[in-house]
Amino acid sequence: MKKGYLYILITTIFFSTMEIMLKITAGGFHPLQITVLRFSIGALVLLPFALRHLKKKNCRLSSKDLLYLALTGFCCVVISMVVYQMAVLYSDASIVAILFSCNPVFVMILAALVLKEKVYKYSIVSILVSLTGMMVTIDPFHAKGSATGTILSVLAAITFALYSVMGKKHSARYGSVVTTCFSFIFGAAELFVLVLLTKTAWFGGFLTDIGLGVFANTPIFAGITADLLPSLLYIGVGVTGLGFAFYFMAMEATSAITTSLVFFIKPALAPVLAFLILQEPLTSTKIAGIVLILIGSMITFIPGWKRQKAAAVLEVVPREAAAQEIASEETAEKVLPE
């Protein structure tokens, strides 16, 4: 159990510094370039864990599974993470971190719409509190930041929630580490193909004609200097690779509910780190928004915690009953004459 909490701590540090490191490297890398590089590296780090999990479960991925993982990878990497990277360019790292941490609330909404999961009263309360927290964080009446960055942050959270819902069915069958790893592999490969297409005259010209010339002729390895390499390795190996690896190891050592603490700590820790490292302002409205989002997110997990506690009690009771039965038998043996 102690190892599990150590894994949660490491995961939280990696995830809470993600937006900060992406902000630091934003001027050195193209949004598509850094996304394809970090998910390629991260997928390679996760691959041994995924293969070990498949071997342990004695499972093989079918062609249908691979096609579905290619779709989830497209949703996660090509859509959500590219939008997310652009959000980091247009907004403060702390704002992106806070708004993106609302994705569990969007997961709940989409799960009800797509998977027809039941919506409970606490779910509605959670959504309302979290959305209020988002509005307080954005502070539309006194906003000084970029509206584009805010919109992109919310879109990134919604599309990542869609990816989570899409992968939920396969996660139950193969495990989250397998779904995540292969989604990263396919997503990085798909984005790599898209990057290659931007280098062609016809597609690059098309992007320029529709006002997206910034995406034409996207570099792949150009711009990777000795100064930027440590940051790239931290983002790829650390955040995208080891961050998720320790996240899944934490789930194995504790539980999915306990590991969800990461998403409670991140929206509180990331703005503090952004204040210390990037000197981003930590305003009273931002702090109030963080508190509301934390409360809203926590409400979604309370039923799970209750179920986990009830299950633990049910496990302990039979053990205690068995121990009492054994003790009674031993007492009876001592009382009976030989």
C-alpha positions in Angstrom: 0.0 0.0 0.0 2.9 2.4 0.8 4.3 1.8 -2.7 0.9 2.7 -4.1 0.9 6.1 -2.5 4.4 6.7 -3.6 3.3 5.9 -7.2 0.3 8.3 -6.8 2.8 11.0 -5.6 5.1 10.5 -8.6 2.1 10.5 -11.0 0.7 13.7 -9.5 4.1 15.5 -9.9 4.4 14.4 -13.5 0.8 15.3 -14.4 0.9 18.6 -12.5 4.0 19.8 -14.4 2.7 18.8 -17.8 1.2 22.1 -18.8 4.2 24.0 -17.4 6.7 22.0 -19.4 4.6 22.3 -22.6 4.4 26.1 -22.0 8.2 26.3 -21.6 8.8 24.4 -24.9 5.9 26.1 -26.7 8.1 28.5 -28.5 10.6 25.8 -29.6 8.3 23.2 -31.0 5.3 23.2 -33.4 2.1 22.0 -31.7 1.8 19.0 -34.0 5.5 18.2 -33.7 5.6 18.1 -29.9 2.4 16.1 -29.8 3.6 13.4 -32.2 7.0 13.2 -30.5 5.8 13.0 -26.9 3.2 10.3 -27.7 5.6 8.3 -29.7 8.1 8.3 -26.8 5.3 7.7 -24.2 3.9 4.8 -26.2 7.3 3.1 -26.3 7.7 3.5 -22.5 4.2 2.0 -21.9 4.6 -0.9 -24.4 6.4 -3.3 -22.1 3.7 -2.8 -19.4 1.0 -3.4 -22.0 2.6 -6.5 -23.4 3.1 -7.9 -19.9 -0.5 -7.3 -19.1 -1.7 -9.1 -22.3 0.5 -12.0 -21.5 -0.7 -12.2 -17.9 -4.3 -12.2 -19.1 -3.5 -14.6 -22.0 -5.2 -12.2 -24.5 -4.6 -11.3 -28.1 -5.9 -8.2 -29.8 -8.1 -9.0 -32.8 -8.2 -6.9 -36.0 -11.5 -5.5 -34.8 -9.8 -4.5 -31.5 -7.0 -2.8 -33.4 -9.4 -0.9 -35.6 -11.2 0.4 -32.5 -7.9 1.3 -30.8 -7.0 3.2 -33.9 -10.2 5.2 -33.6 -9.6 5.9 -29.9 -6.1 6.9 -30.7 -7.3 9.4 -33.3 -9.7 10.9 -30.8 -7.1 11.1 -28.1 -3.9 12.2 -29.9 -4.9 13.7 -33.2 -7.9 15.6 -31.9 -7.8 16.1 -28.1 -4.1 16.5 -27.5 -3.5 18.7 -30.5 -6.3 21.0 -29.3 -4.8 20.7 -25.8 -1.4 21.8 -27.1 -2.9 24.7 -28.9 -4.7 25.7 -25.7 -1.3 25.9 -23.9 -0.1 28.3 -26.6 -3.0 30.6 -26.2 -3.6 30.5 -22.4 -1.9 30.3 -19.0 -0.6 26.8 -18.1 -2.6 27.0 -14.8 -5.9 27.8 -16.6 -5.4 24.8 -19.0 -4.5 22.5 -16.1 -7.6 23.6 -14.1 -10.1 23.4 -17.0 -8.6 20.1 -18.4 -9.0 18.6 -14.9 -12.8 18.9 -15.4 -12.7 16.0 -17.9 -14.1 13.5 -15.3 -17.3 15.6 -15.2 -17.6 15.5 -19.0 -16.9 11.7 -18.8 -20.0 11.4 -16.6 -22.2 13.4 -19.1 -20.9 11.5 -22.2 -21.2 8.1 -20.4 -24.8 8.8 -19.8 -25.4 9.8 -23.4 -23.2 7.2 -25.2 -23.1 4.3 -22.8 -26.6 5.0 -21.3 -25.2 4.9 -17.8 -27.6 6.0 -15.1 -27.3 9.6 -13.9 -27.7 10.0 -10.2 -28.6 13.1 -8.1 -25.0 13.5 -7.0 -23.9 13.5 -10.6 -26.1 16.5 -11.4 -24.8 18.3 -8.3 -21.2 17.5 -9.4 -21.8 18.9 -12.9 -23.3 22.1 -11.6 -20.6 22.7 -9.0 -17.8 21.9 -11.5 -19.3 24.2 -14.2 -19.6 27.0 -11.6 -16.0 26.4 -10.7 -15.0 26.7 -14.4 -16.9 30.0 -14.8 -15.3 31.4 -11.6 -11.9 30.3 -12.9 -12.5 31.9 -16.3 -13.9 35.0 -14.6 -15.6 36.2 -17.8 -16.5 39.7 -16.4 -12.8 40.5 -15.6 -11.1 38.1 -18.1 -7.7 39.3 -19.2 -6.6 36.0 -20.8 -7.3 34.6 -24.2 -10.9 33.5 -24.9 -9.5 31.2 -27.6 -7.3 29.5 -25.0 -10.2 29.0 -22.7 -12.4 27.5 -25.5 -9.6 25.2 -26.6 -9.0 24.0 -23.0 -12.7 23.1 -22.6 -12.7 21.4 -26.1 -9.6 19.4 -25.1 -11.3 18.3 -21.9 -14.5 17.3 -23.7 -12.7 15.4 -26.5 -10.5 13.6 -23.9 -13.6 12.6 -22.0 -15.0 11.2 -25.3 -11.8 9.2 -25.7 -12.2 7.9 -22.1 -15.8 6.8 -22.7 -14.8 5.2 -26.0 -12.0 3.3 -24.3 -14.1 2.3 -21.3 -15.5 -0.9 -22.9 -12.1 -2.1 -24.0 -10.5 -1.1 -20.7 -12.8 -3.5 -18.9 -11.7 -6.3 -21.2 -8.0 -5.7 -21.7 -7.1 -3.3 -18.9 -6.4 0.5 -19.1 -2.7 0.2 -19.7 -3.3 -1.9 -22.9 -6.0 0.5 -24.2 -3.9 3.6 -23.4 -0.6 2.2 -24.9 -2.1 1.1 -28.2 -4.3 4.2 -28.4 -1.0 6.2 -28.1 0.7 4.1 -30.7 -2.1 4.4 -33.3 -2.7 8.1 -32.4 1.0 9.0 -32.8 1.2 7.0 -36.1 -1.9 8.8 -37.5 -0.6 12.2 -36.5 2.8 11.4 -38.0 1.0 10.6 -41.4 -0.9 13.9 -41.1 2.4 15.7 -40.5 3.9 14.1 -43.6 0.8 15.2 -45.6 1.4 18.8 -44.5 4.7 18.7 -46.3 3.0 18.0 -49.6 2.3 20.8 -52.0 -1.4 20.0 -52.4 -2.3 19.5 -48.7 0.0 22.3 -47.5 -1.5 24.6 -50.1 -5.0 23.6 -49.0 -4.2 24.4 -45.4 -2.8 27.8 -46.4 -5.9 28.6 -48.5 -8.3 28.0 -45.6 -6.3 30.1 -43.2 -4.4 27.3 -41.5 -1.0 28.0 -43.0 0.6 27.6 -39.6 0.1 23.8 -40.0 1.6 23.6 -43.5 5.1 22.0 -43.7 5.1 20.9 -40.1 8.6 19.9 -38.9 9.3 16.5 -37.3 12.8 16.6 -35.9 13.8 20.1 -36.9 14.3 22.5 -34.0 15.3 19.8 -31.4 18.3 21.5 -29.9 20.5 20.5 -27.0 18.7 23.1 -24.9 15.2 21.7 -25.7 16.2 18.0 -25.6 15.9 17.6 -21.8 12.4 19.2 -21.8 11.3 16.9 -24.7 12.6 13.8 -22.8 10.8 15.0 -19.6 7.5 15.5 -21.5 7.9 12.3 -23.5 9.5 9.8 -21.1 8.4 11.4 -17.9 4.9 12.9 -18.3 3.5 10.8 -21.2 5.4 7.6 -20.5 6.3 7.2 -16.8 3.4 9.4 -15.6 0.9 6.9 -17.1 3.0 3.9 -16.1 3.1 5.0 -12.4 -0.6 5.8 -12.7 -1.5 2.2 -13.7 1.0 0.8 -11.1 -0.8 2.8 -8.5 -4.1 1.3 -9.5 -2.6 -2.2 -9.2 -1.1 -1.4 -5.7 -4.2 0.4 -4.4 -7.4 0.9 -6.4 -8.9 3.0 -9.2 -10.8 5.1 -6.7 -7.7 5.8 -4.5 -5.6 6.6 -7.6 -8.2 9.1 -8.7 -6.7 11.3 -5.9 -4.3 12.4 -8.7 -7.1 14.4 -10.4 -8.0 16.1 -7.1 -4.5 17.2 -6.4 -3.5 18.3 -9.9 -5.9 21.3 -10.3 -4.7 22.6 -6.9 -1.0 21.9 -7.3 -0.5 22.9 -11.0 -1.5 26.6 -10.5 0.9 26.8 -7.5 3.7 25.3 -9.6 2.9 27.7 -12.5 3.0 30.6 -10.0 6.5 29.5 -8.7 8.0 28.5 -12.1 6.3 30.7 -14.7 5.3 33.5 -12.3 1.6 33.2 -13.5 -0.7 35.1 -11.2 -2.6 33.1 -8.5 -5.7 35.3 -8.1 -8.5 34.9 -5.6 -11.0 34.0 -8.3 -8.6 31.3 -9.6 -8.3 29.8 -6.1 -12.1 29.9 -5.6 -12.6 28.2 -9.0 -10.0 25.5 -8.0 -11.9 24.8 -4.7 -15.3 24.5 -6.5 -13.8 22.2 -9.2 -12.2 20.0 -6.5 -15.5 19.8 -4.7 -17.4 19.0 -7.9 -14.9 16.3 -8.9 -14.9 14.8 -5.4 -18.7 14.4 -5.5 -18.4 12.1 -8.5 -16.1 9.7 -6.6 -18.0 9.6 -3.2 -20.3 6.7 -4.3 -17.3 4.8 -5.5 -15.5 5.3 -2.2 -18.6 4.2 -0.3 -18.8 1.0 -2.4 -15.1 0.3 -1.9 -15.5 0.8 1.9 -18.5 -1.5 1.9 -16.7 -4.2 -0.1 -13.8 -4.0 2.3 -16.1 -4.5 5.2 -17.8 -7.5 3.5 -14.3 -9.0 3.0 -13.3 -8.5 6.6 -16.5 -9.9 8.2 -16.2 -13.5 6.7 -12.5 -13.5 7.8 -13.5 -12.5 11.4 -16.3 -15.1 11.4 -13.9 -17.8 10.2 -11.3 -16.8 12.9 -14.0 -17.0 15.6 -15.1 -20.4 14.3 -11.5 -21.7 14.4 -11.0 -20.2 17.9 -14.3 -21.9 19.1 -13.2 -25.3 17.7 -9.8 -25.0 19.4 -11.5 -24.1 22.7 -13.9 -27.1 22.4 -10.9 -29.4 21.7 -9.3 -28.2 24.9 -12.5 -28.6 27.0 -13.2 -32.1 25.7 -11.5 -34.9 27.7 -9.0 -37.0 25.9 
